């Protein structure tokens, strides 16, 4: 499992900024660069709010705590998906 998570993290960290650069460049050629920067910040804020709203366990996470069931701290959606597979 660690390898899959590390692979996903690598893809996101190496690919994400390049995709954002492409989108910001394309958008800035059409709109004012200030509008594009503000829209990117707003989109990031809305995304974080949506994720923390959907998974309140993230707000209550305490590093160093372990559980016997690794899926116990996941949201109900992810828990059901794991157990269906």
Backbone torsions as a table, in degrees:
resi	resn	phi	psi	omega
1	UNK	NA	-37.7	-178.3
2	UNK	-60.8	-39.2	180.0
3	UNK	-63.5	-38.7	178.8
4	UNK	-67.0	-42.2	179.7
5	UNK	-66.8	-42.5	178.8
6	UNK	-64.0	-38.2	177.5
7	UNK	-63.8	-42.8	178.0
8	UNK	-63.8	-43.1	179.1
9	UNK	-62.2	-41.6	179.0
10	UNK	-62.3	-44.3	179.4
11	UNK	-61.6	-44.9	-178.2
12	UNK	-66.2	-45.9	-176.3
13	UNK	-72.4	-32.0	-180.0
14	UNK	-87.8	-33.0	-177.1
15	UNK	-92.9	-32.7	-175.6
16	UNK	-56.9	-50.4	-179.8
17	UNK	-62.5	-33.7	179.7
18	UNK	-69.1	-39.9	177.1
19	UNK	-65.3	-42.2	178.3
20	UNK	-62.7	-41.0	177.7
21	UNK	-60.9	-42.9	179.1
22	UNK	-62.9	-47.2	-179.8
23	UNK	-65.0	-42.4	178.2
24	UNK	-64.9	-40.8	178.9
25	UNK	-64.6	-44.3	179.7
26	UNK	-66.0	-41.7	180.0
27	UNK	-68.4	-38.8	-178.4
28	UNK	-69.1	-22.5	176.9
29	UNK	-74.1	-19.9	179.7
30	UNK	-100.1	-43.8	-176.4
31	UNK	-109.1	172.6	174.7
32	UNK	-68.6	141.9	-176.8
33	UNK	-61.8	-30.5	178.5
34	UNK	-65.8	-39.3	178.7
35	UNK	-64.1	-41.8	-179.3
36	UNK	-64.8	-43.2	179.7
37	UNK	-64.4	-45.0	179.1
38	UNK	-64.7	-39.5	178.7
39	UNK	-64.4	-39.7	177.3
40	UNK	-63.3	-42.7	177.2
41	UNK	-65.4	-41.5	178.6
42	UNK	-65.2	-42.9	178.1
43	UNK	-62.0	-40.2	177.5
44	UNK	-63.8	-44.2	179.6
45	UNK	-63.1	-43.6	179.5
46	UNK	-65.1	-40.3	179.6
47	UNK	-64.0	-45.3	178.9
48	UNK	-63.3	-41.5	178.9
49	UNK	-64.0	-39.4	179.5
50	UNK	-66.4	-41.8	-179.3
51	UNK	-67.2	-44.6	-179.7
52	UNK	-70.9	-26.8	174.6
53	UNK	-71.2	-38.0	-179.6
54	UNK	-76.6	-30.1	-178.5
55	UNK	-126.5	77.8	-178.0
56	UNK	-62.9	-15.1	177.7
57	UNK	-62.1	-24.9	179.8
58	UNK	-66.8	-33.6	178.5
59	UNK	-70.5	-29.9	-176.5
60	UNK	-96.7	7.3	-177.1
61	UNK	-67.1	133.2	175.6
62	UNK	-121.8	116.9	-179.9
63	UNK	-59.3	143.5	176.6
64	UNK	93.1	-9.0	178.0
65	UNK	-88.3	140.9	178.7
66	UNK	-125.4	157.0	176.4
67	UNK	-128.2	161.5	178.7
68	UNK	-72.8	-30.6	178.9
69	UNK	-106.2	114.3	-176.8
70	UNK	-63.1	-20.2	-179.6
71	UNK	-91.8	0.3	-175.2
72	UNK	-63.4	-34.2	-177.3
73	UNK	-89.3	0.4	179.3
74	UNK	-82.9	160.7	176.9
75	UNK	-65.4	162.8	-176.0
76	UNK	-62.5	-33.6	178.8
77	UNK	-63.1	-50.7	-178.5
78	UNK	-66.2	-35.3	178.7
79	UNK	-63.1	-42.5	-179.8
80	UNK	-69.4	-35.7	179.0
81	UNK	-65.6	-41.9	-179.8
82	UNK	-63.3	-42.5	-176.3
83	UNK	-79.6	-16.6	175.7
84	UNK	-79.6	-29.5	-175.0
85	UNK	-71.8	NA	NA
